[in-house]
């Protein structure tokens, strides 16, 4: 006799699709088809975790499908609170335009402020202007300069699109959202999850405190390696932004031709 035969309930497992439950574990009432075809009952099932998995899957499918044929692109981040009359807004317009004229699509979070500026610069230069929006508790619409827009429910699905379809990140002065994208990219490059991915901080005065803290606190206490600081480029020059992006794109093309790039996803 097998050891399993001595375990109560082991001979009478219950199944729901690929899920098996033994002993007195609960599986619910009825079959999956019954729940699908029975239109009666409460609607709160659409808020359960299994259903959310399908929504998450749908966001990835929609995003991949919409962006699959987009030309090489650069993601530009920055504060939604940046005003149109500010130097930061004008820098965003200039960066978006310079990237578009060099054949890069521009991807932003699709909102106002610095994001709008980069989208506007790309659109006015005749380039491909993309906005990846996010559902928020407060009202926010894709800005009018977006040519291709996608609205996401989930931050992690949206962030995957930025990393997968952009060849560089440019961070204009911004808040928590910009910092989130910045450190996500830094972590992925540091751990070699993505290759040849310049991360550019635009605005030396704005980013100086953060860079000093990274050097003095993180590197100073050996929490990061000396070379990790070289993953960041800080500049006030639109021309330098473009130069860094073009150099990385050229190196990426050489690696692709040599077959050494690998599959990042």
Kinemage of the C-alpha trace (Angstrom):
@kinemage 1
@onewidth
@group {chain A} dominant
@subgroup {mainchain}
@vectorlist {calphas} color= white
{ca unk a 1} P 0.000 0.000 0.000
{ca unk a 2} L 1.315 3.434 -0.917
{ca unk a 3} L 1.922 6.070 1.701
{ca unk a 4} L -0.610 8.301 -0.058
{ca unk a 5} L -3.367 5.762 0.494
{ca unk a 6} L -3.015 6.261 4.246
{ca unk a 7} L -3.694 9.995 3.981
{ca unk a 8} L -7.374 10.834 4.569
{ca unk a 9} L -9.040 12.135 1.438
{ca unk a 10} L -6.131 11.344 -0.897
{ca unk a 11} L -8.229 8.947 -3.004
{ca unk a 12} L -10.983 11.467 -3.669
{ca unk a 13} L -9.390 14.627 -5.059
{ca unk a 14} L -11.581 17.412 -6.394
{ca unk a 15} L -10.678 19.205 -9.634
{ca unk a 16} L -11.395 22.572 -11.227
{ca unk a 17} L -9.484 22.810 -14.506
{ca unk a 18} L -5.784 22.404 -13.675
{ca unk a 19} L -6.410 22.886 -9.935
{ca unk a 20} L -6.530 19.801 -7.682
{ca unk a 21} L -7.697 19.893 -4.054
{ca unk a 22} L -7.565 17.009 -1.609
{ca unk a 23} L -8.969 16.355 1.810
{ca unk a 24} L -11.349 19.072 3.021
{ca unk a 25} L -9.989 22.029 1.057
{ca unk a 26} L -12.809 24.176 -0.328
{ca unk a 27} L -13.300 24.442 -4.067
{ca unk a 28} L -16.624 26.235 -4.290
{ca unk a 29} L -19.958 25.121 -5.682
{ca unk a 30} L -20.579 24.160 -9.311
{ca unk a 31} L -18.295 23.966 -12.321
{ca unk a 32} L -16.434 26.693 -14.206
{ca unk a 33} L -18.791 26.358 -17.187
{ca unk a 34} L -21.776 26.651 -14.894
{ca unk a 35} L -20.483 29.898 -13.436
{ca unk a 36} L -19.711 31.198 -16.931
{ca unk a 37} L -23.118 30.387 -18.428
{ca unk a 38} L -25.318 31.208 -15.444
{ca unk a 39} L -26.190 34.893 -15.739
{ca unk a 40} L -27.831 35.018 -12.338
{ca unk a 41} L -26.138 35.919 -9.093
{ca unk a 42} L -24.030 38.822 -7.816
{ca unk a 43} L -21.575 40.673 -10.058
{ca unk a 44} L -18.768 40.929 -7.514
{ca unk a 45} L -16.964 38.045 -9.246
{ca unk a 46} L -15.470 40.580 -11.680
{ca unk a 47} L -13.426 42.005 -8.796
{ca unk a 48} L -11.845 38.717 -7.707
{ca unk a 49} L -8.139 37.987 -8.233
{ca unk a 50} L -8.622 35.276 -10.924
{ca unk a 51} L -10.616 37.741 -13.026
{ca unk a 52} L -7.993 40.413 -12.493
{ca unk a 53} L -5.431 38.068 -14.038
{ca unk a 54} L -7.406 38.193 -17.280
{ca unk a 55} L -7.536 41.982 -17.153
{ca unk a 56} L -3.786 42.069 -16.590
{ca unk a 57} L -3.277 39.678 -19.499
{ca unk a 58} L -5.495 41.840 -21.684
{ca unk a 59} L -3.426 44.934 -20.868
{ca unk a 60} L -0.232 43.185 -21.918
{ca unk a 61} L -1.846 41.860 -25.121
{ca unk a 62} L -3.232 45.297 -26.036
{ca unk a 63} L 0.038 47.042 -25.244
{ca unk a 64} L 2.224 44.573 -27.122
{ca unk a 65} L -0.132 44.638 -30.093
{ca unk a 66} L -0.288 48.430 -30.289
{ca unk a 67} L 3.448 49.002 -29.860
{ca unk a 68} L 4.950 46.036 -31.712
{ca unk a 69} L 5.543 47.957 -34.955
{ca unk a 70} L 6.515 51.280 -33.416
{ca unk a 71} L 9.959 52.449 -34.614
{ca unk a 72} L 12.863 52.750 -32.197
{ca unk a 73} L 11.768 54.945 -29.330
{ca unk a 74} L 12.898 56.916 -26.286
{ca unk a 75} L 10.827 57.369 -23.131
{ca unk a 76} L 10.699 60.860 -21.645
{ca unk a 77} L 9.490 61.345 -18.071
{ca unk a 78} L 8.840 64.403 -15.949
{ca unk a 79} L 6.364 66.152 -13.717
{ca unk a 80} L 2.717 66.548 -14.680
{ca unk a 81} L 2.880 69.847 -12.745
{ca unk a 82} L 5.400 71.462 -15.105
{ca unk a 83} L 3.829 74.644 -16.488
{ca unk a 84} L 3.955 75.613 -20.196
{ca unk a 85} L 5.795 78.845 -19.441
{ca unk a 86} L 8.648 77.117 -17.583
{ca unk a 87} L 12.154 76.372 -18.911
{ca unk a 88} L 11.547 72.712 -18.115
{ca unk a 89} L 8.558 72.607 -20.465
{ca unk a 90} L 10.573 74.240 -23.222
{ca unk a 91} L 13.352 71.700 -22.648
{ca unk a 92} L 10.800 68.898 -23.013
{ca unk a 93} L 9.601 70.329 -26.328
{ca unk a 94} L 13.192 70.634 -27.549
{ca unk a 95} L 14.089 67.082 -26.494
{ca unk a 96} L 10.958 65.619 -28.092
{ca unk a 97} L 11.648 67.491 -31.322
{ca unk a 98} L 15.338 66.520 -31.455
{ca unk a 99} L 14.512 62.852 -30.921
{ca unk a 100} L 11.785 62.902 -33.578
{ca unk a 101} L 14.044 64.546 -36.149
{ca unk a 102} L 16.597 61.787 -35.531
{ca unk a 103} L 14.047 59.069 -36.240
{ca unk a 104} L 12.998 58.146 -32.702
{ca unk a 105} L 9.434 57.816 -31.516
{ca unk a 106} L 8.799 59.559 -28.202
{ca unk a 107} L 6.953 57.698 -25.442
{ca unk a 108} L 5.647 59.495 -22.360
{ca unk a 109} L 3.083 58.886 -19.652
{ca unk a 110} L 0.673 60.807 -21.845
{ca unk a 111} L -0.288 63.355 -19.222
{ca unk a 112} L 0.186 67.124 -18.914
{ca unk a 113} L 3.293 69.058 -17.960
{ca unk a 114} L 6.668 67.650 -18.996
{ca unk a 115} L 4.997 64.684 -20.675
{ca unk a 116} L 2.895 66.970 -22.844
{ca unk a 117} L 6.006 68.970 -23.701
{ca unk a 118} L 7.885 65.959 -25.045
{ca unk a 119} L 4.836 64.731 -26.964
{ca unk a 120} L 4.346 68.212 -28.385
{ca unk a 121} L 7.950 68.483 -29.505
{ca unk a 122} L 7.768 65.115 -31.254
{ca unk a 123} L 4.438 65.883 -32.907
{ca unk a 124} L 5.449 69.338 -34.119
{ca unk a 125} L 8.620 67.835 -35.603
{ca unk a 126} L 6.548 65.312 -37.546
{ca unk a 127} L 7.578 62.378 -35.365
{ca unk a 128} L 5.679 59.553 -33.690
{ca unk a 129} L 4.216 60.763 -30.390
{ca unk a 130} L 3.039 58.039 -27.975
{ca unk a 131} L 1.318 58.323 -24.594
{ca unk a 132} L 0.871 55.511 -22.086
{ca unk a 133} L -1.711 56.742 -19.605
{ca unk a 134} L -2.685 55.313 -16.235
{ca unk a 135} L -5.994 55.147 -14.382
{ca unk a 136} L -5.743 57.451 -11.359
{ca unk a 137} L -8.127 58.487 -8.555
{ca unk a 138} L -8.152 62.011 -9.985
{ca unk a 139} L -9.133 62.866 -13.534
{ca unk a 140} L -6.336 62.861 -16.097
{ca unk a 141} L -6.606 62.591 -19.879
{ca unk a 142} L -4.056 61.890 -22.572
{ca unk a 143} L -2.699 65.187 -23.828
{ca unk a 144} L -3.679 66.478 -27.264
{ca unk a 145} L -0.214 65.882 -28.764
{ca unk a 146} L -0.420 62.088 -28.436
{ca unk a 147} L -0.766 60.243 -31.774
{ca unk a 148} L -1.004 56.749 -30.279
{ca unk a 149} L -2.444 56.479 -26.797
{ca unk a 150} L -3.049 53.535 -24.481
{ca unk a 151} L -4.675 53.767 -21.065
{ca unk a 152} L -3.609 51.228 -18.450
{ca unk a 153} L -5.175 50.089 -15.198
{ca unk a 154} L -1.985 48.593 -13.780
{ca unk a 155} L 1.291 50.421 -13.234
{ca unk a 156} L 3.415 47.297 -13.719
{ca unk a 157} L 1.927 46.543 -17.142
{ca unk a 158} L 2.485 50.133 -18.193
{ca unk a 159} L 6.060 50.160 -16.888
{ca unk a 160} L 6.817 47.017 -18.875
{ca unk a 161} L 5.814 48.842 -22.070
{ca unk a 162} L 8.172 51.733 -21.329
{ca unk a 163} L 11.132 49.426 -20.823
{ca unk a 164} L 10.344 47.001 -23.629
{ca unk a 165} L 9.750 49.569 -26.363
{ca unk a 166} L 12.173 52.353 -25.398
{ca unk a 167} L 15.906 52.335 -26.038
{ca unk a 168} L 16.644 55.066 -23.486
{ca unk a 169} L 15.052 56.990 -20.615
{ca unk a 170} L 15.247 60.764 -20.327
{ca unk a 171} L 14.093 62.127 -16.968
{ca unk a 172} L 13.136 65.773 -16.790
{ca unk a 173} L 12.562 67.231 -13.304
{ca unk a 174} L 9.730 65.272 -11.737
{ca unk a 175} L 8.267 63.751 -8.598
{ca unk a 176} L 7.544 60.271 -7.266
{ca unk a 177} L 6.389 58.891 -10.630
{ca unk a 178} L 9.551 60.030 -12.366
{ca unk a 179} L 11.692 58.622 -9.544
{ca unk a 180} L 9.809 55.329 -9.757
{ca unk a 181} L 10.582 54.963 -13.458
{ca unk a 182} L 14.172 56.118 -12.913
{ca unk a 183} L 15.008 53.573 -10.235
{ca unk a 184} L 13.164 50.793 -12.039
{ca unk a 185} L 15.387 51.378 -15.070
{ca unk a 186} L 18.541 51.654 -12.934
{ca unk a 187} L 17.775 48.339 -11.248
{ca unk a 188} L 17.129 46.572 -14.563
{ca unk a 189} L 20.369 47.858 -16.087
{ca unk a 190} L 22.391 47.188 -12.936
{ca unk a 191} L 21.157 43.573 -12.835
{ca unk a 192} L 21.684 43.132 -16.599
{ca unk a 193} L 18.015 42.541 -17.300
{ca unk a 194} L 18.288 45.101 -20.101
{ca unk a 195} L 21.318 46.124 -22.154
{ca unk a 196} L 22.544 49.330 -23.820
{ca unk a 197} L 20.013 51.500 -22.074
{ca unk a 198} L 21.170 55.058 -21.312
{ca unk a 199} L 19.431 56.743 -18.394
{ca unk a 200} L 19.682 60.522 -18.680
{ca unk a 201} L 18.814 63.075 -16.011
{ca unk a 202} L 18.095 66.442 -17.608
{ca unk a 203} L 18.692 69.401 -15.291
{ca unk a 204} L 21.944 69.344 -13.326
{ca unk a 205} L 20.733 71.719 -10.615
{ca unk a 206} L 17.506 69.786 -10.025
{ca unk a 207} L 19.158 66.363 -9.840
{ca unk a 208} L 22.335 67.424 -7.999
{ca unk a 209} L 21.034 66.534 -4.531
{ca unk a 210} L 19.986 63.059 -5.625
{ca unk a 211} L 23.284 62.383 -7.368
{ca unk a 212} L 25.217 63.605 -4.304
{ca unk a 213} L 23.167 61.305 -2.073
{ca unk a 214} L 23.764 58.321 -4.349
{ca unk a 215} L 27.497 59.009 -4.282
{ca unk a 216} L 27.881 59.919 -0.612
{ca unk a 217} L 25.361 57.595 1.036
{ca unk a 218} L 24.947 54.593 -1.252
{ca unk a 219} L 28.412 54.395 -2.763
{ca unk a 220} L 30.001 55.793 0.391
{ca unk a 221} L 28.588 52.931 2.449
{ca unk a 222} L 29.271 50.314 -0.269
{ca unk a 223} L 25.569 49.738 -0.975
{ca unk a 224} L 26.277 50.047 -4.706
{ca unk a 225} L 29.380 49.322 -6.763
{ca unk a 226} L 31.594 52.190 -8.012
{ca unk a 227} L 30.579 51.561 -11.617
{ca unk a 228} L 26.871 51.818 -10.812
{ca unk a 229} L 27.004 55.612 -10.742
{ca unk a 230} L 28.180 55.536 -14.347
{ca unk a 231} L 24.744 54.217 -15.317
{ca unk a 232} L 23.438 57.778 -14.908
{ca unk a 233} L 24.174 60.670 -17.252
{ca unk a 234} L 23.383 64.183 -16.014
{ca unk a 235} L 23.212 67.076 -18.452
{ca unk a 236} L 21.644 70.420 -19.335
{ca unk a 237} L 22.254 69.980 -23.072
{ca unk a 238} L 19.642 68.738 -25.538
{ca unk a 239} L 22.477 67.989 -27.963
{ca unk a 240} L 24.159 65.777 -25.370
{ca unk a 241} L 20.900 63.926 -24.742
{ca unk a 242} L 20.651 63.187 -28.449
{ca unk a 243} L 24.326 62.226 -28.669
{ca unk a 244} L 23.985 59.708 -25.823
{ca unk a 245} L 20.853 58.188 -27.348
{ca unk a 246} L 22.414 57.911 -30.824
{ca unk a 247} L 25.624 56.364 -29.462
{ca unk a 248} L 23.640 53.741 -27.561
{ca unk a 249} L 21.495 53.014 -30.616
{ca unk a 250} L 24.594 52.550 -32.770
{ca unk a 251} L 26.157 50.197 -30.228
{ca unk a 252} L 22.886 48.309 -29.974
{ca unk a 253} L 22.764 47.891 -33.766
{ca unk a 254} L 26.332 46.564 -33.782
{ca unk a 255} L 25.494 44.036 -31.081
{ca unk a 256} L 22.348 42.985 -32.939
{ca unk a 257} L 24.382 42.475 -36.118
{ca unk a 258} L 26.921 40.407 -34.210
{ca unk a 259} L 24.180 38.369 -32.539
{ca unk a 260} L 25.346 39.287 -29.047
{ca unk a 261} L 22.339 41.315 -27.905
{ca unk a 262} L 20.250 38.394 -26.752
{ca unk a 263} L 16.568 38.357 -25.919
{ca unk a 264} L 15.835 40.784 -23.121
{ca unk a 265} L 12.286 39.568 -22.667
